[in-house]
Amino acid sequence: MRKLWHLQFRRQEGMEKSRSLWIRMMQGSLLGAFAAGILLANLMGREAVSNAGILNDYFVEKFQYTEINGQNLFFYIVGERIPLLLLLLALTLTSLGMAGGILMLAWQGFSVGFMLSAAIAKYGMKGILLVLGGIFPQYLFYFPVYVLYCYLTMHLRKRLYRDKTGGGTERGYIYGAWLIAAVGLLLVFVMGIFLESYINPIILKNLLKIF
């Protein structure tokens, strides 16, 4: 009994160390990619990055005077973003789940770092407002979904491992809990898409008046 308890304790300790490692990797990938985005934008130079995304002068001019159809934009963004999220949620059931989540966080950090650096190079400090306006308020929903996705993956792998070593009696409950969590993340993400379609264009139009 003592040996069994000791073995269980060592397994638990190993899982906690693994969880701590994944959390550090999440933080490191996000901050490292953010710094990489800033570095790349500076290496490319002002002229090369001045037309990236919402910094494009043609886009800015057209966006200011074009009437945005929120419904069309909503379904367009759903088609662009939801398939990737569904793929990521499917990956939580595999050993690739955490890798997918870390890559997604890294991409978000890189994109924001690159656009911030490019916007500052073109517009000065007010360029920060332009980038923040481009991601607000939808990223108040998107980013937590990406972070919670990683925690869901860690928790799922931990529970599946525990269930496997304990005889497999809770597998149905684990997958049921996963389904509820996955649907919850999907709904939060769709709320972000709704805000990006109907609220963000209004904010961005008003913000572009100062540029």
C-alpha positions in Angstrom: 0.0 0.0 0.0 2.8 2.3 0.9 4.5 1.7 -2.5 1.3 2.2 -4.3 0.7 5.5 -2.5 4.3 6.6 -3.3 3.9 5.7 -7.0 0.6 7.7 -7.2 2.3 10.7 -5.5 5.1 10.6 -8.0 2.7 10.4 -10.9 0.7 13.4 -9.5 4.0 15.3 -9.0 5.0 14.6 -12.6 1.7 15.8 -14.0 1.9 19.0 -11.9 5.4 19.7 -13.3 4.2 19.0 -16.8 1.3 21.4 -16.3 3.7 24.1 -15.0 5.9 23.6 -18.0 3.0 24.0 -20.4 1.9 27.2 -18.7 5.4 28.6 -19.0 5.5 27.6 -22.6 2.2 29.4 -23.2 3.5 32.6 -21.6 6.9 32.4 -23.3 5.4 31.7 -26.8 3.0 34.7 -26.4 5.6 37.2 -25.2 8.3 35.8 -27.5 6.1 36.0 -30.6 5.0 39.5 -29.6 8.7 40.6 -29.4 9.4 38.8 -32.7 6.6 40.7 -34.4 8.0 44.0 -33.2 11.5 43.0 -34.3 10.4 41.8 -37.8 8.4 45.0 -38.4 11.5 47.1 -37.5 13.8 45.0 -39.7 11.5 45.3 -42.7 11.4 49.1 -42.4 8.7 51.7 -42.4 8.0 51.7 -46.2 7.6 47.9 -46.3 5.1 47.7 -43.4 3.2 51.0 -44.0 0.5 49.2 -46.1 -0.1 46.2 -43.8 -3.7 45.4 -42.9 -5.6 48.4 -41.5 -2.6 50.7 -42.2 -3.2 50.6 -45.9 -4.2 54.1 -47.0 -6.6 52.7 -49.6 -8.3 50.5 -47.0 -8.6 53.4 -44.6 -10.2 55.7 -47.2 -12.6 53.0 -48.5 -13.5 51.9 -44.9 -14.4 55.4 -43.9 -17.0 55.9 -46.6 -18.3 52.3 -47.1 -21.5 51.2 -45.4 -20.7 47.9 -43.5 -23.3 45.2 -43.7 -23.0 43.6 -40.3 -24.9 40.4 -41.3 -22.7 39.8 -44.3 -19.6 40.5 -42.3 -20.7 38.2 -39.5 -21.2 35.2 -41.8 -17.9 36.0 -43.6 -16.0 36.0 -40.3 -17.8 32.8 -39.1 -16.6 31.1 -42.3 -13.0 32.4 -41.7 -12.6 31.7 -38.0 -14.9 29.0 -36.8 -13.4 26.1 -38.9 -10.0 26.8 -37.3 -11.5 26.8 -33.8 -13.4 23.6 -34.5 -10.1 22.0 -35.6 -8.4 23.2 -32.5 -11.2 21.8 -30.3 -10.9 18.5 -32.1 -7.2 18.5 -31.4 -7.8 18.7 -27.6 -8.7 15.0 -27.9 -5.2 14.3 -29.3 -1.7 14.8 -28.2 -1.4 17.8 -30.5 -3.9 19.9 -28.6 -1.4 21.9 -26.5 0.8 22.4 -29.5 -2.1 23.8 -31.5 -3.0 26.2 -28.6 0.5 27.4 -28.2 0.9 28.1 -31.9 -2.4 30.0 -31.9 -1.3 32.1 -28.9 2.1 32.7 -30.6 0.4 33.9 -33.8 -1.8 36.3 -31.9 1.2 37.7 -30.1 3.2 38.0 -33.3 0.3 39.7 -35.2 -0.3 42.3 -32.5 3.4 43.0 -32.0 3.9 43.4 -35.8 0.9 45.7 -36.3 1.8 47.8 -33.2 5.3 48.4 -34.4 4.1 49.1 -38.0 1.4 51.5 -36.8 3.8 53.5 -34.5 6.3 53.7 -37.4 3.6 55.2 -39.7 1.4 57.3 -37.3 3.5 57.7 -34.2 2.0 57.0 -30.8 -1.6 57.5 -32.1 -1.0 54.4 -34.2 -1.4 52.4 -31.0 -5.0 53.6 -30.9 -5.6 52.4 -34.5 -4.4 48.9 -33.7 -6.3 48.7 -30.4 -9.4 50.0 -32.3 -8.9 47.3 -34.9 -9.1 44.5 -32.3 -11.6 46.0 -29.8 -13.9 44.7 -28.4 -13.8 41.3 -30.1 -10.5 40.3 -28.6 -11.9 40.6 -25.2 -13.6 37.4 -26.2 -11.2 35.8 -28.7 -8.1 35.9 -26.5 -9.7 34.4 -23.4 -11.0 31.6 -25.6 -7.5 30.8 -26.8 -6.1 30.8 -23.3 -9.0 28.7 -21.9 -8.6 26.3 -24.8 -5.1 25.6 -23.6 -6.3 25.0 -20.0 -9.1 22.8 -21.3 -6.5 20.7 -23.1 -4.3 20.4 -20.1 -7.2 19.4 -17.9 -8.5 16.9 -20.4 -5.2 15.2 -20.9 -4.8 15.0 -17.1 -8.2 13.5 -16.5 -7.8 11.0 -19.4 -4.5 9.9 -18.0 -5.9 9.5 -14.5 -8.9 7.6 -15.9 -6.6 5.3 -17.9 -4.5 4.4 -14.9 -7.5 4.1 -12.7 -9.5 1.6 -14.8 -11.4 3.8 -17.3 -14.6 4.3 -15.2 -15.0 8.0 -15.8 -14.3 8.3 -19.6 -18.0 9.0 -20.5 -18.2 11.7 -17.9 -14.9 13.2 -19.1 -16.0 13.5 -22.7 -19.4 14.9 -21.6 -17.6 17.6 -19.6 -15.3 18.3 -22.6 -18.4 18.7 -24.9 -20.0 21.2 -22.5 -16.7 23.2 -22.3 -16.2 23.1 -26.0 -19.7 24.4 -26.7 -19.1 27.1 -24.1 -15.9 28.3 -25.8 -17.6 28.2 -29.2 -20.5 30.4 -27.9 -18.1 32.9 -26.4 -16.1 33.0 -29.6 -19.3 33.6 -31.6 -20.1 36.5 -29.3 -16.7 37.9 -30.2 -17.6 37.5 -33.9 -20.8 39.3 -33.3 -19.0 42.3 -31.8 -16.4 42.3 -34.6 -19.2 42.4 -37.1 -21.5 45.0 -35.6 -19.6 47.0 -33.0 -16.0 47.1 -34.1 -16.8 48.8 -37.5 -18.5 51.7 -35.7 -15.5 52.1 -33.3 -13.0 51.9 -36.2 -14.9 54.4 -38.4 -15.0 57.0 -35.6 -11.4 56.4 -34.7 -10.2 56.8 -38.3 -11.5 60.4 -38.3 -8.4 61.5 -36.5 -6.0 59.9 -39.1 
